[in-house]
Amino acid sequence: MEMISITPDLTAIKAKQQTTWASGDFSQIGVRLQIVGESLCEAVDLGAGEKVLDVAAGNGNASLAAARRFADVTSTDYVPALLEHGRRRAEADQLPMSFEVADAESLPFEDGWFDVALSTFGVMFAPDQQRAAAELSRVVKPGGRIGLASWTPEGFLGKLFEVVGAFVPQPVGLRSPMAWGSETRVVELFGPSASDIRTERKSYLFRYASAEHWVDFFRTYYGPMHRAFAALDHPRREAFADALTVLANEWNRSTLGTLVVPGEYLEVVITRS
């Protein structure tokens, strides 16, 4: 039987993704992930005065963490509304930084311009993974560092996206963003341009009143789930909500009648060769 290889339309996929992340209000999700940005800045041993680029920054968790350490920060994303949320957070905390609309696959900066590039749960969603990784490496100077936080395929977010995909099929031929949470994939993407790669698996704890509370909150604010619910008819929406509730309860570690779910992610520090 002849095998047919399907090449995904990455331009169309990216446009759809941009619409997805602009839906809901990811800032409501992102602001609760701040601890991950703080941890990543410690992992890369960020120094005062270093030039830092936050790629697919969302509402600026890693950007704010870097600015707190007196770095010279440029926060970028391809969703202007998310950058505006980051700008307001920076102003509230009186943290100076620059903001620029930019695509992770085509960064508008010179080669080797930054000492450090960061991304927390952002660049992992770029449809062209090779190109996004190459851009991160390109804009960081030799000896500089790239710090990444990416959900793992085995963890809660990996299982969440499996449930989403069962109700709303993902584009054929596109590699899962959860691949960035695999040590093997990180080496594939960055090994040729790295002198050192260090990884550590960590957990972010999702803390909600209940599984139903989590489903409702993510349904309202988290772009991929917000759009998935919108794409389904009423019976399928109910089934989707039920499946998500079951998933959350299966992963729940709370002993207090609330929801505490560990979301495993891979923290990566890459040193440019």
C-alpha positions in Angstrom: 0.0 0.0 0.0 1.4 3.4 -0.9 2.0 5.7 2.1 0.9 9.3 1.6 2.7 12.0 3.6 0.6 15.0 4.6 2.4 18.3 4.9 0.5 20.6 7.2 -0.2 24.2 6.2 1.9 25.9 8.9 0.9 29.4 7.9 -2.8 28.6 8.2 -2.2 26.7 11.4 -0.3 29.7 12.9 -3.1 32.1 12.0 -5.6 29.8 13.7 -3.4 29.5 16.8 -3.1 33.2 17.0 -6.9 33.5 17.1 -7.1 30.7 19.7 -4.6 32.4 22.1 -6.4 35.7 21.6 -9.7 34.1 22.7 -10.7 33.7 26.3 -8.3 35.7 28.4 -5.0 33.8 28.9 -3.8 36.5 31.3 -6.1 35.0 33.9 -4.3 31.7 33.5 -0.8 33.1 33.0 -0.8 35.3 36.2 -1.2 32.1 38.2 1.9 30.5 36.6 4.3 33.3 37.9 6.3 30.9 40.1 7.5 29.1 37.0 9.1 32.2 35.6 10.8 32.9 38.9 12.2 29.3 38.9 13.4 29.6 35.4 15.3 32.8 36.0 17.1 31.1 38.9 17.8 28.0 36.8 19.6 30.1 34.1 21.5 32.0 36.9 20.3 35.3 35.5 22.6 38.3 36.3 21.7 41.9 36.7 22.3 43.9 33.5 22.0 40.9 31.1 20.0 41.4 27.9 17.0 39.0 28.1 14.4 38.1 25.5 11.2 36.5 26.6 9.7 34.6 23.6 5.9 33.9 23.4 5.8 35.7 26.7 2.1 35.9 27.1 1.4 38.3 29.9 5.0 38.3 31.0 5.7 35.9 33.7 9.4 35.2 32.8 9.7 38.9 31.7 8.7 40.2 35.1 10.8 37.7 36.9 13.9 38.7 34.8 13.1 42.4 35.4 13.0 41.8 39.1 16.6 40.7 38.8 17.6 44.0 37.1 18.0 42.4 33.7 17.4 44.5 30.5 14.2 42.7 29.3 12.4 42.6 25.9 9.0 40.9 26.2 7.6 39.5 22.9 4.4 37.7 21.8 2.3 37.6 18.6 -0.9 38.4 20.5 -0.8 42.2 21.2 -3.5 42.0 23.9 -1.4 39.7 26.0 1.6 42.0 25.7 -0.6 44.8 26.9 -1.5 42.8 30.0 2.2 42.3 30.6 2.8 46.0 30.2 0.2 46.9 32.8 1.7 44.3 35.2 5.2 45.8 34.7 3.9 49.3 35.3 2.1 48.2 38.5 5.4 46.7 39.8 7.4 49.6 38.5 9.6 47.3 36.5 11.2 48.8 33.3 11.1 46.6 30.2 10.4 46.8 26.4 7.5 45.1 24.6 7.4 44.1 21.0 5.0 42.1 18.9 7.0 39.3 17.4 6.6 35.8 16.0 8.7 33.1 17.7 9.5 31.6 14.3 10.8 34.9 12.9 12.3 37.0 15.6 13.1 40.6 14.5 16.5 40.8 16.3 20.1 40.5 15.2 22.2 37.3 15.6 23.7 37.0 19.1 21.9 40.1 20.4 20.8 38.6 23.8 22.6 37.1 26.7 19.6 35.0 27.6 16.3 33.9 25.9 13.4 32.6 28.0 10.1 31.0 27.3 7.5 29.6 29.7 4.9 27.4 28.1 5.0 29.6 25.0 7.4 28.7 22.2 6.4 25.1 22.7 3.2 25.9 20.8 5.0 27.2 17.6 3.9 25.0 14.8 7.3 24.8 13.1 9.4 23.5 16.0 12.7 23.4 14.2 12.4 27.0 13.0 11.4 28.2 16.5 14.3 26.4 18.1 16.7 27.8 15.4 15.5 31.3 16.1 16.0 31.0 19.8 19.6 29.8 19.2 20.3 32.5 16.6 19.4 35.5 18.8 21.5 34.3 21.8 25.2 35.0 21.8 27.8 32.1 22.1 28.1 31.2 25.7 24.6 32.6 26.4 21.7 30.6 27.8 18.3 29.6 26.7 15.8 28.8 29.4 12.6 26.8 28.7 9.6 25.5 30.7 7.5 23.1 28.7 4.7 20.8 29.7 5.6 17.1 29.4 3.6 14.6 27.4 3.3 12.3 30.3 2.0 15.0 32.7 -1.4 16.4 33.3 -1.3 19.0 30.5 -0.2 16.2 28.1 -3.3 14.2 29.1 -5.4 17.3 28.9 -4.5 17.9 25.3 -5.2 14.2 24.5 -8.7 14.8 25.8 -9.1 18.0 23.8 -7.8 16.2 20.7 -10.4 13.4 21.1 -13.2 15.9 20.9 -11.6 18.5 18.5 -9.1 16.8 16.2 -5.8 18.6 15.8 -4.2 19.3 12.4 -2.8 16.2 10.7 1.0 16.1 10.4 1.7 18.6 13.1 3.9 17.4 15.9 2.5 17.8 19.4 3.7 20.9 21.3 4.2 18.5 24.3 7.3 17.1 22.4 9.1 20.2 23.9 8.7 18.5 27.3 10.7 15.5 26.2 14.5 15.4 26.9 15.1 13.6 23.7 13.3 16.2 21.6 15.1 19.1 23.3 18.4 17.5 22.3 17.2 17.0 18.8 16.2 20.7 18.5 19.1 22.3 20.3 21.9 19.8 20.4 23.7 21.0 17.2 24.0 24.6 18.6 24.6 23.8 22.3 27.7 23.2 24.4 25.6 22.0 27.4 21.9 21.0 28.0 20.6 20.6 31.5 17.0 19.4 32.2 14.9 18.9 35.3 11.4 17.7 35.7 9.3 19.9 38.0 5.6 20.3 39.0 3.4 23.3 39.0 0.4 22.7 41.3 -3.0 23.7 39.9 -5.1 24.7 42.9 -8.8 25.1 42.4 -11.9 24.8 44.6 -13.0 21.6 42.7 -12.7 19.8 39.4 -15.8 21.6 38.2 -14.3 25.0 39.2 -11.2 24.2 37.2 -13.2 23.2 34.1 -15.3 26.3 34.2 -12.3 28.6 34.7 -10.3 27.0 31.9 -13.4 26.9 29.6 -13.8 30.6 30.1 -10.1 31.8 30.0 -7.8 29.2 28.4 -7.8 29.7 24.6 -7.4 26.1 23.5 -10.3 24.9 25.7 -12.4 28.0 25.1 -12.2 27.4 21.4 -12.8 23.7 21.7 -16.0 24.2 23.6 -17.1 26.8 21.1 -16.6 24.3 18.2 -18.9 21.6 19.8 -22.6 21.3 19.8 -24.4 21.1 23.1 -24.4 17.3 23.7 -20.7 17.2 22.8 -19.9 20.1 25.1 -21.5 18.3 28.0 -19.5 15.2 27.2 -16.3 17.2 26.9 -16.9 18.9 30.3 -17.6 15.5 31.9 -14.4 14.0 30.4 -12.3 17.0 31.7 -13.9 16.7 35.1 -13.0 13.0 35.3 -9.5 13.7 34.2 -9.0 16.4 36.9 -10.5 14.1 39.6 -8.2 11.3 38.6 -5.1 13.5 39.0 -6.4 15.3 42.2 -4.0 15.0 45.2 -6.0 17.2 47.6 -7.0 15.7 51.0 -9.1 18.8 51.9 -12.0 18.4 49.5 -10.5 20.9 46.9 -8.5 20.3 43.7 -4.7 20.1 43.7 -3.3 18.7 40.5 0.4 18.4 39.7 1.3 19.7 36.3 4.6 18.2 35.3 6.9 20.4 33.2 10.4 20.2 31.9 12.8 23.0 32.9 15.6 23.3 30.4 18.8 25.3 30.4 20.8 25.3 27.2 24.2 26.9 26.8 25.0 28.1 23.3 28.1 26.9 21.7 
